[in-house]
Amino acid sequence: MNIGDLARASGVSAKMIRYYEKIGLIPPADRAQSGYRNYGDNDVHTLRFIRRARDLGFTVEQMAELLALWRDRSRASGEVKKIALDQVAILERKAEELKAMSLTLKHLAAHCHGDARPDCPIIDDLADADNEPKKSPEPARFGRGGEPVRGLRRSGASTR
């Protein structure tokens, strides 16, 4: 199948498929004599796996680890569980940050008259330089600018 067919079958856009190939998350596609990429059912399964992992917020690095574990029939499920629980901690921290932002905005909106007067606590808060947001560091979601993700570039055999 071509990249458009693969995109439809997997739910991953052709642009993302090319990106995942570029950074080494998936191996480069076999090419027809015409130069077009050729994909098979295995590629559909792999991209569905990636799409589901992405939907759960995993980073490219985490997806690479999960893909390697998925392909390794002798894997220890403890390794998979650790990656999943690390992701749970990240998601819970993000949820707490979102809740705090929501409460702050609700508080500011409750104290804004919302009328024709120009004074507004929401604008005042946004303009206050002392209100620097405090965000927790998190891993980059899609790697670094198209560069291969830490050792993901594979050489040699394809799993097609």
C-alpha positions as CSV (number, residue, x, y, z in Angstrom):
1,M,0.0,0.0,0.0
2,N,1.1,3.6,-0.5
3,I,1.5,6.2,2.2
4,G,-2.0,7.6,1.7
5,D,-3.5,4.1,2.2
6,L,-1.3,3.6,5.2
7,A,-2.4,6.9,6.7
8,R,-6.1,6.0,6.3
9,A,-5.6,2.5,7.7
10,S,-3.5,3.5,10.7
11,G,-5.1,6.9,11.6
12,V,-1.6,8.5,11.4
13,S,-1.2,11.3,8.9
14,A,1.2,10.9,6.0
15,K,3.2,13.9,7.3
16,M,3.7,12.1,10.7
17,I,4.6,8.9,9.0
18,R,7.4,10.7,7.1
19,Y,8.4,12.4,10.3
20,Y,8.6,9.1,12.3
21,E,10.7,7.6,9.5
22,K,13.0,10.7,9.5
23,I,13.7,10.5,13.2
24,G,14.1,6.7,13.2
25,L,11.0,5.8,15.2
26,I,10.0,3.5,12.3
27,P,12.3,2.0,9.7
28,P,12.4,3.6,6.3
29,A,9.8,2.1,3.9
30,D,10.7,-0.2,1.1
31,R,10.6,1.7,-2.2
32,A,9.0,0.7,-5.5
33,Q,11.1,1.3,-8.7
34,S,9.0,4.4,-9.1
35,G,10.4,5.7,-5.8
36,Y,7.1,5.5,-4.0
37,R,7.0,4.1,-0.5
38,N,5.5,0.6,-0.1
39,Y,3.9,-0.5,3.2
40,G,2.4,-3.6,4.5
41,D,0.1,-4.8,7.3
42,N,2.9,-4.8,9.8
43,D,3.4,-1.1,9.2
44,V,-0.4,-0.5,9.9
45,H,-0.1,-2.4,13.2
46,T,3.1,-0.5,14.2
47,L,1.5,2.9,13.4
48,R,-1.7,2.0,15.3
49,F,0.5,1.2,18.2
50,I,2.3,4.5,17.9
51,R,-0.9,6.4,17.5
52,R,-2.4,4.9,20.7
53,A,0.8,5.6,22.6
54,R,0.8,9.2,21.3
55,D,-2.9,9.5,22.3
56,L,-1.8,8.5,25.8
57,G,0.8,11.3,25.8
58,F,3.9,9.2,25.5
59,T,7.0,11.0,24.2
60,V,8.9,9.8,21.1
61,E,11.6,8.4,23.3
62,Q,9.0,6.5,25.4
63,M,7.3,5.3,22.2
64,A,10.6,4.0,20.9
65,E,11.1,2.1,24.2
66,L,7.6,0.7,24.1
67,L,8.0,-0.4,20.4
68,A,11.2,-2.2,21.3
69,L,9.5,-3.9,24.2
70,W,6.4,-4.8,22.0
71,R,8.7,-6.4,19.5
72,D,10.7,-8.3,22.1
73,R,8.8,-11.5,23.0
74,S,11.1,-12.1,25.9
75,R,10.4,-8.7,27.5
76,A,9.8,-8.2,31.1
77,S,6.4,-6.7,31.7
78,G,7.9,-4.8,34.6
79,E,9.8,-2.6,32.1
80,V,6.6,-1.7,30.4
81,K,4.8,-1.1,33.6
82,K,7.5,1.3,34.7
83,I,7.2,3.4,31.5
84,A,3.4,3.5,32.0
85,L,3.6,4.5,35.6
86,D,6.2,7.2,34.8
87,Q,3.7,8.5,32.2
88,V,0.9,8.4,34.8
89,A,3.0,10.6,37.1
90,I,3.6,13.1,34.3
91,L,-0.1,13.2,33.4
92,E,-1.2,13.6,37.0
93,R,1.3,16.5,37.4
94,K,-0.2,18.1,34.3
95,A,-3.7,17.6,35.6
96,E,-2.8,19.4,38.8
97,E,-1.2,22.3,36.9
98,L,-4.4,22.5,34.7
99,K,-6.6,22.5,37.8
100,A,-4.5,25.3,39.4
101,M,-4.8,27.4,36.2
102,S,-8.5,26.8,36.1
103,L,-9.0,27.9,39.7
104,T,-6.8,31.0,39.2
105,L,-8.9,32.0,36.1
106,K,-12.2,31.3,37.9
107,H,-11.0,33.5,40.9
108,L,-9.9,36.3,38.6
109,A,-13.1,36.2,36.6
110,A,-15.2,36.2,39.8
111,H,-13.4,39.5,40.8
112,C,-13.8,41.1,37.4
113,H,-16.9,43.3,37.1
114,G,-17.3,42.4,33.4
115,D,-18.8,45.8,32.6
116,A,-17.8,48.9,30.7
117,R,-15.2,49.9,33.3
118,P,-11.6,49.6,32.1
119,D,-10.2,48.2,35.4
120,C,-9.9,44.4,35.2
121,P,-8.2,42.0,37.6
122,I,-7.6,39.5,34.8
123,I,-5.6,42.0,32.8
124,D,-3.8,43.2,35.9
125,D,-2.8,39.7,36.8
126,L,-1.6,39.0,33.3
127,A,0.5,42.2,33.3
128,D,2.1,41.5,36.7
129,A,5.7,40.5,36.0
130,D,5.9,38.8,39.5
131,N,3.3,36.2,38.4
132,E,5.8,33.9,36.5
133,P,4.2,30.6,35.7
134,K,5.8,27.7,37.6
135,K,5.8,24.7,35.3
136,S,7.4,21.3,35.9
137,P,9.9,20.3,33.3
138,E,8.8,17.5,31.0
139,P,10.4,15.6,28.2
140,A,10.0,16.9,24.7
141,R,7.0,15.2,23.0
142,F,8.4,14.8,19.5
143,G,12.2,14.7,19.9
144,R,14.5,17.3,18.7
145,G,13.8,19.1,15.4
146,G,13.9,16.1,13.1
147,E,17.1,14.6,14.4
148,P,17.1,10.9,15.1
149,V,15.9,10.3,18.6
150,R,18.6,8.9,20.8
151,G,19.7,5.8,19.0
152,L,16.5,5.2,17.2
153,R,17.9,5.3,13.7
154,R,18.0,1.7,12.7
155,S,20.2,0.2,10.0
156,G,19.8,-3.0,8.1
157,A,16.8,-5.3,8.4
158,S,13.3,-4.2,8.2
159,T,10.5,-5.9,10.2
160,R,8.1,-5.9,7.2
